Amino acid sequence: MIEKYQRKLEELSEELEDELAPCREKVNSLRQVIHDTIANMTPELPAVPGPDVNPRVSDWLFDSTRDYFEQLAAYKARKQRRAEQAG
């Protein structure tokens, strides 16, 4: 049964390919234009906002200038102060 329609399917496939060829050329051309446009695009971005912190606050829990043991001591001291304030 397949052999009966095989030739018709091949002819329809070839006809469809012939009709779609100009569309594929346009699509490929548009794809290339879009790719080139995006590759050359430099969007204008807003300025990066500065930090919104109070620099006068010196009692930060974490301070990257401390070494490990200084940081650990500061953490434990703060934890102790919080426990004393709560109790």
N, C-alpha and C positions, 0 to 999 in steps of 0.2 A: 504494500500500500504506500509506503514511503517513496518508493521509486516513482510512483505515479505523479507525485507532486514535487519531487526533488528539483526537476528542471525549472518549474514555475517559480519555486522559491529562490533558486539561483538567479533567475532573470529579474525577479522583484528586488532581490538584494542588490544586484548591479545597478538597477534603475534608481533605487534609493540612494546608493553611494554617489551616483552621478548628480542627483538633485541636491544632495547635501554638501557636495564639494565646495560650492561657492560660500555656503554658510560657514563651513569649517575654516575657510581662508579668512573670512571676516572675523570670526571668533578668535583665531590665532593672532590676527593683526591687533585686535582690541586687547587681547591678553598681553601682548608685548608692550603696547602703549601704556596700559595700566601698570605693568611691572616697572617700566622706565620712569613713569611719573612717581611712583612710590619710592623707587630707589633714589631719586633726586630730591625728595621732599625733606624739608627741614622745618618742622612745625615750630611756631612761636609758643613757648611755654612760659607760664608766669614765674616770677622769681621765687626761689625757695624761701619760705618764711624762716625767720630766725627763731631761736628757742624762746619759749615763753616761761622763763623761770626767774625766780628771785635770787640774784647772785649773792645777796647778803646773808642768805640762810647758810649756816655752816654746819648744821647738825644733820647732814645727809647720811642715810644708812649706808649707802655705797659710795665710795670715793676711789676712783681708779688710780689715784696717785699713791694710795697705800699699798704696801706689800701684803701678802697673804695673812701674816700673823697680826699686823696692825689692823687689817680689816676684820679679822676674827675677833680681836679684842674689842673693837668698836661695836661690833654686832652684839657681843655678850654684854657689854656695858649698857647698851641701849635696852636690851632685853631685860636686864636687871632693873633699870630705871622704870621701865613700863610695869614690871611686876610690883615694884614698890609703890608706884602711883595707884595701881589697881587695888592693892591690899592694904 
